[in-house]
């Protein structure tokens, strides 16, 4: 799979994993790893990039005597998911055209 395409898909999967409720790094990895292989070294740069793009925001919360960083999707993040779905529909039409001509 094309690296840029995979990067975009992983970013949208991260955002989608936050749609129901805020979450933290390890949980995000476990939520999406059944679909796409992802490690901490891949996830955290994605989370920082999405935060810089205002697609998510962070907050800290105490958990078992430690401070855990949580991530929450924003309206911009929701828009990003919608844009991805719209673009994917366009790609499906192209795929069907190519498939029919093959």
Buried (B, 14 or more C-beta within 10 A) or exposed (E): EEEEEEBBBBBBBBBBBBEEEBBBBEBBBEBBEEEEEBEEEBBBEBBEBBBEEEBBBEEEEEEEEEEBEBBEBBEBBBEBBEEBEEEEEEEEEEEEEEEEEE
